[in-house]
Amino acid sequence: MSTRLDKKMADLKAAGKKGIFIYITAGAPDVETTLKAVREAEKAGADVIELGLPFSDPMADGPVIQSASVCALKNGMTLKKELEIVREIRKFSDIPLIGMGYINNMYHYGFEKFVTDFKAAGMDGIIVPDVPHEESGEMRKICAAHDFHLAEFITPGTTEARMTETCKDATGFIYCVSNNGVTGVKKIDYSTIGKVCEKARKFTDTPLAVGFGIGSPEAAVAAAAKSDAVIVGSAVVKRLMDGKFAEAMALIGAMREALDAAYGKKA
Ligand SMILES: O=P(O)(O)OC[C@@H](O)[C@@H](O)c1c[nH]c2ccccc12
């Protein structure tokens, strides 16, 4: 498979840099802000955008992304409108785009049609947190046939036996969840997921991205210690929802700077 994401991760590796994935809920607080946030986040140093496809029962999400989802749905978001957002983004950016959504919407839309339509619009893959690996065989086949990533997950609770299975099927990146809770900024000891990442390295060369809880440049640096990238959602979404757009972008910029200072190749 070779997607915008594969290319970006290879470029980052060659440059000796850590990646920053920024999660943004499509349509919250409004579509205009979503588009502007994608554009400005890239300028501030984001490498990948994780575009949230809002759902009424986002069971893996904490209060910040829950309320962003409610807001987006109130704004009339549907997969059809989200497809338009992806097309709009592609008019001004080639940044890798990974969707994040729950299976209910995609199943209702038709999973193969979902993959076909979103791939054609310019999306590079999808995160579906409510389908366990054991149940995703058919989805994986469909995604592979369309050069579309389906993210695999590992967590501090993942056994080695399971890791060999999920890692062997992974493409694009592996989502390394830092803790067993829901999304949201929290104080987390990232050395726990760091050890899990070290273990996963034995089974795969697929890039590892650590997410959940990251709210500051310091947390991003800690989360990146054993991974290739960090994923930041609630910290940015909260600021966008509070109308603090510049602050959201400044946070991304500060994370970029801190990661480059901590891990960047020295001249
Ligand atoms: O919000 P946090 O704690 O920064 O976590 C990342 C996250 O927002 C994003 O990757 C995400 C949003 N909703 C999800 C649901 C499941 C897995 C991941 C996600």
The ligand as an SDF file (V2000), in Angstrom:
LIG
                    3D

 19 20  0  0  0  0  0  0  0  0999 V2000
   -8.5720   13.4130   22.9570 O   0  0  0  0  0  0  0  0  0  0  0  0
   -7.2610   12.8140   23.2870 P   0  0  0  0  0  0  0  0  0  0  0  0
   -7.1820   12.3350   24.6940 O   0  0  0  0  0  0  0  0  0  0  0  0
   -6.1430   13.6950   22.8530 O   0  0  0  0  0  0  0  0  0  0  0  0
   -7.1510   11.4430   22.4310 O   0  0  0  0  0  0  0  0  0  0  0  0
   -6.9790   11.4280   20.9760 C   0  0  0  0  0  0  0  0  0  0  0  0
   -8.2620   11.3800   20.2930 C   0  0  0  0  0  0  0  0  0  0  0  0
   -9.0300   12.4790   20.5830 O   0  0  0  0  0  0  0  0  0  0  0  0
   -8.5290   10.9060   18.8940 C   0  0  0  0  0  0  0  0  0  0  0  0
   -7.5610   10.0880   18.3620 O   0  0  0  0  0  0  0  0  0  0  0  0
   -9.8650   10.2250   19.0250 C   0  0  0  0  0  0  0  0  0  0  0  0
  -11.0310   10.8770   19.1340 C   0  0  0  0  0  0  0  0  0  0  0  0
  -12.0500    9.9840   19.3480 N   0  0  0  0  0  0  0  0  0  0  0  0
  -11.5220    8.7460   19.4210 C   0  0  0  0  0  0  0  0  0  0  0  0
  -12.1410    7.5300   19.6930 C   0  0  0  0  0  0  0  0  0  0  0  0
  -11.3470    6.4090   19.7450 C   0  0  0  0  0  0  0  0  0  0  0  0
   -9.9740    6.4810   19.5080 C   0  0  0  0  0  0  0  0  0  0  0  0
   -9.3670    7.7090   19.2560 C   0  0  0  0  0  0  0  0  0  0  0  0
  -10.1240    8.8440   19.2180 C   0  0  0  0  0  0  0  0  0  0  0  0
  1  2  2  0
  2  3  1  0
  2  4  1  0
  2  5  1  0
  5  6  1  0
  6  7  1  0
  7  8  1  0
  7  9  1  0
  9 10  1  0
  9 11  1  0
 11 12  2  0
 11 19  1  0
 12 13  1  0
 13 14  1  0
 14 15  1  0
 14 19  2  0
 15 16  2  0
 16 17  1  0
 17 18  2  0
 18 19  1  0
M  END
$$$$
